[in-house]
Amino acid sequence: MKRKGILLINLGSPDSPEPEALRPYLDEFLMDERVLDYPYPIRRAAVSLFILPKRPYSSAEAYKAIWTPEGSPLLVTSQRLRAEVAARTRLPVALGMRYGNPSIASALRELLAAGVESIYAIPLYPQFAMATVETCLVETQERLSALDDSVELHSHPPFYDDPNYIAALVESARPYASEYDHLLFSYHGVPERHLRKSDPTGGHCLSSPDCCQQPSPAHASCYRHQSLATMQAVASALGLAVEDYSVGFQSRLGPEAWLRPFTTHELTRLAQNGVKRLAVICPAFVADCVETLEEIGLRGKEAFLEASGEELALVPCLNTDEAWVETLVGWVRNS
């Protein structure tokens, strides 16, 4: 049998919470053609002329609010997760970030130095999106081909409905579901255009209000369907009534059409409709990061309180939860 290595992939973080570190990080991120999927000249002009002059400063403030003495919460947690998985398997396990450090290329070099002949990549994103899973796997394949095209690459599929993942998510949410008035599922937003581009049928996604409930091959690559499926599985396991949970999409960029409802609007709506104690869970992320800790835990909380809410609790991501670690280890052993 070929010697196998495991590659865990996540989004990434800047090297420090300073504008000087945010500028190259944001440039790498936003110039990815699967994130801003405009033609290169338009993308280059938009990033260079309209985003990079100001965005590094506001992003730096957000990162400073959640930065720890050890560094970026996302990176620190991902490193701990890698160590936990490596300690429970005999296979070499490396961590690569799609943007920033440690890069996917450096993680591949680490695995190749360990003598692996086959690599099993696990993008740490439960739901498929071209701006997450797809770009990670394309980057991995391109980097691996340049380093050693004899090494096989296999990947773990999106795990939005994996029973063990759902079970871990349910147990993380259970204490909050029983103590708070309402559970809001907040997912990272994506442009509607991305769903249509990822639709293999060419016409199913967003064709009707209930398209995600209608059987279709498009669901295998539909971020919205998979997000709603995760929510329904968790809500059902928790025994939540339909009025006790809802969904929102956060982190939109630019004026184009993005998935709705927006989390910002949902926070205000819930408070104005009488929800006093709100719990928010972010199932698009497996590790807490600036989008969960700062966008929801700080700014989202402030918005909810300003709209007459009384308490907002952020349900921690799975991070290095024991059930989540064992789920990953199980995938590794069965890969």
Helices and strands as residue ranges (DSSP letters): E 4-10, H 19-30, H 40-45, I 46-51, H 55-66, H 73-87, E 93-97, H 104-113, E 118-123, I 130-134, H 135-147, E 152-155, H 163-179, E 182-188, H 192-198, G 211-213, G 217-221, H 223-238, G 242-244, E 245-250, H 263-272, E 277-281, I 290-300, H 301-306, E 311-314, H 322-334
